[in-house]
Amino acid sequence: MSGADEELLRRSFRIAGHQTSLSMERAFWDEFRRMAQADGRSMTDLIAEIDNRRTAGLSRAVRVYILNRLQARAHEQGETS
């Protein structure tokens, strides 16, 4: 991972009528943006969905969501290869 990928970035969103911010490394933001685009959704919509299901901090919940999606994709590719 390059230094730029490790840079911690804070982004603000309005979810459920309140302003919130998330801090994640650039690499996570880039991947999360790709996932939202692939789903045809905004990042805000996807974050709101994760926020409704989370049991821990929001930034952590988003990172775990990203990891789970990447693992599922890798598993699917492994089964079809």
C-alpha positions as CSV (number, residue, x, y, z in Angstrom):
1,M,0.0,0.0,0.0
2,S,1.4,3.4,-0.9
3,G,1.6,6.3,1.4
4,A,-1.3,8.0,-0.4
5,D,-3.5,4.9,0.1
6,E,-2.8,5.1,3.8
7,E,-3.7,8.7,4.2
8,L,-6.7,9.1,6.6
9,L,-9.5,11.1,5.1
10,R,-12.6,12.5,6.8
11,R,-15.9,12.7,4.8
12,S,-19.1,14.2,6.0
13,F,-22.6,12.9,5.3
14,R,-26.2,13.6,6.3
15,I,-27.8,10.4,7.4
16,A,-31.2,10.0,9.1
17,G,-31.5,13.8,9.4
18,H,-28.2,14.3,11.2
19,Q,-24.7,15.2,10.0
20,T,-22.0,12.6,10.6
21,S,-18.5,12.1,9.5
22,L,-16.3,9.1,8.8
23,S,-12.6,8.7,8.8
24,M,-11.0,6.0,6.7
25,E,-7.9,5.5,4.7
26,R,-8.0,6.6,1.0
27,A,-7.8,3.0,-0.2
28,F,-11.1,2.2,1.7
29,W,-12.8,5.3,0.4
30,D,-11.8,4.5,-3.2
31,E,-13.1,0.9,-2.9
32,F,-16.3,2.0,-1.1
33,R,-17.0,4.5,-3.9
34,R,-16.5,1.7,-6.5
35,M,-18.9,-0.5,-4.6
36,A,-21.6,2.2,-4.4
37,Q,-21.2,2.9,-8.1
38,A,-21.4,-0.8,-9.0
39,D,-24.7,-1.0,-7.0
40,G,-26.0,2.1,-8.7
41,R,-26.3,3.9,-5.3
42,S,-24.8,6.9,-3.7
43,M,-22.3,6.5,-0.9
44,T,-24.7,8.2,1.4
45,D,-27.4,5.6,0.7
46,L,-25.0,2.8,1.3
47,I,-23.7,4.3,4.5
48,A,-27.3,4.8,5.8
49,E,-28.0,1.1,5.2
50,I,-24.8,0.1,7.1
51,D,-25.7,2.6,9.8
52,N,-29.1,0.9,10.3
53,R,-27.4,-2.5,10.8
54,R,-24.3,-1.7,12.7
55,T,-23.4,-2.7,16.3
56,A,-20.1,-0.8,16.5
57,G,-18.7,2.5,15.4
58,L,-19.7,3.6,11.9
59,S,-16.2,3.9,10.4
60,R,-15.5,0.4,11.6
61,A,-18.8,-0.9,10.3
62,V,-18.1,0.5,6.9
63,R,-14.6,-1.0,6.8
64,V,-15.9,-4.4,7.8
65,Y,-18.7,-4.1,5.1
66,I,-16.0,-3.4,2.5
67,L,-13.9,-6.4,3.7
68,N,-16.9,-8.7,3.6
69,R,-17.8,-7.6,0.0
70,L,-14.2,-8.1,-1.2
71,Q,-14.0,-11.5,0.5
72,A,-17.4,-12.6,-1.1
73,R,-16.1,-11.4,-4.5
74,A,-12.8,-13.4,-4.1
75,H,-14.8,-16.5,-3.0
76,E,-17.1,-16.2,-6.0
77,Q,-14.2,-15.8,-8.4
78,G,-12.4,-18.8,-6.8
79,E,-15.5,-21.0,-7.4
80,T,-15.9,-20.0,-11.0
81,S,-12.2,-20.2,-12.0
